Amino acid sequence: MEETDGALAARLGRAQPVAAVGLLYATVFSAFGAFVKVAAAATVIMAVLGLIATVVLFPILLGVIIGSVVAYAAPLVAVPRVWQSGRSRAVSIGLTFVLVVGCAVAGWALDFAAARAITWTADRNPCAAYRAGVTGSVRPSDECFRRPDRT
């Protein structure tokens, strides 16, 4: 049983708002995560590596973090343009799939890279990172948890 072009277009038309909501959800939560990662990155780089390293490394990490948000948001802009370009339905479906999946994978990879960079930095000096409010995968020593005597 074959589906007519009109029926397929109607079914795809109903699916578009659902897909747009999913993309918007990923973009919003990626942006929220980006704020958290920016705060953690600035804090841990400054605490562990110092001012000079912060001036050099933080802009690079900021670019990776912003890139992840852009990767999640790109299909919101690109997919409607694909469908308005006059390409055949099969090509538009293929490009939409590639754009959505490719951008989601790219966003995830950039998020992963940023989180790994923050964790790696915190693991260089767990005590300094802990005092700054950021932890990595290495547990700080017990000395880090002791408060100085106030006598």
N, C-alpha and C positions, 0 to 999 in steps of 0.2 A: 504494500500500500504506500504509494508515493504522496508526499506532501506538496501542495501547490506553493508557488512562490509567495502568494499572499498570506497563506496560513503560516508559513515559516517566518515571514517578516513580522507577522502579528505576535508569534511566540517569542521571537528575539526581541521585539519591542517591549514586551512585558518583562523580560529578563534584564533589560538594561538598567532600570532603576535599582534593582537588587544588586547588580554588579557595581553600580556607582556608589551605593551605600557601603559595600564592602571595601572599595578602594578609599572612600572617604574615612571610614573607620581606621584603616591601616595608616593613613596619612596623619590623622589626628593623634593617634596613639604613638606613632613614630615621632611626631613633633614633641609630645609630652616627654617621651623617653630621651629626646635630644636635649631638652632643658636639664634633665637629671644628669645626663652624661657630660654636658658642658660644665656643670657645677662640679661634678666629681673629678673631671679631667683637670680643670683649673686648680682645684684644691690639692689633688694628689701630686701633680707635677710640681707645683710650687713647694709643697712640704717635703717631697722626697728629693727632687733634683735641683731645686733652687731657682732663682730669678732668671738667670741667663738661659737656662734650659727651657724655662717656661716661655720666654719671649720667642725662642726658636721653635719649640715643639708644639706649643698649644695652637698656633694658627694652622698647623698641618692637621692636627687632630680635629680641630673645629671644622675644617673643610670636609673631612671624612664624615663627621657627624651630620653636617648640613647636607652632604651628598646623599646620605641614607634617606632623609626626609624628601629630598627632590626625587629620588628614585621611586619612592612610594607615590608621590604626587604626579609624576609624569604621565601615567596612563589617563588621569582625569582630564588632561589637556589633549593628549595625542590620540586617544581612541575616537573621540567625536570627529576629529579631523580626518582620520582614516575612513570613516563611514561617509563623510561629506565629499570625499575626493573623487567619486565617480568610478572607483574600481569595482570589479565584479564582486559578487557576494562571497564567493569562496576565498578570494584574495583578502577581502576585508575581515572575514572570520579568522583566517590564518594570521594576519598581521595583528589583530586584536589579541589573539591567544599569545603570540610571541611577545607583544608589548607588555601585557599584564603579567605573564609568568616571568619574563626576563627582568622586568623592573622589580618585581617582588623578590626575586633571587638576588638581584644587585643590592636592593635595600637591606635584605637580611645579611648579605656578606659584608656590607659597610658597617652595619650595626655590630656584627660579630667582631670585625677588625677594631672598631673603636672600644668595645668592651674589653677585648684582649689587651689592647694598649694600656688601658686604665689599670687592669688587673696586673699586667706585667710591671708597670711602674710602681704600684702599691707593693708588689712582692720584692722589690729591690730593698726597701726599708720598711718592714711591716709596722714597726713602732711609730715612725713618723707618719705613716699613712693612717694608722689607727688614731693617733692624736688629732689628725686633720679631719677625721670622720669618714674615711674611706678605707675599706678593707679589700684585700686581694684573696688569693687562694692559700697563702701561707699565714698560719695563725701567728699573731704577735706573741712574743715571749711573755712570761709572767711578769717580768720587770716592767713591761709597758702598762700593766693594769694597776700597779702600785702607785699610790699618791705620795708625793714627797711629804715628809713630816713637817708639820706646821708648829714648830716650837720656837 
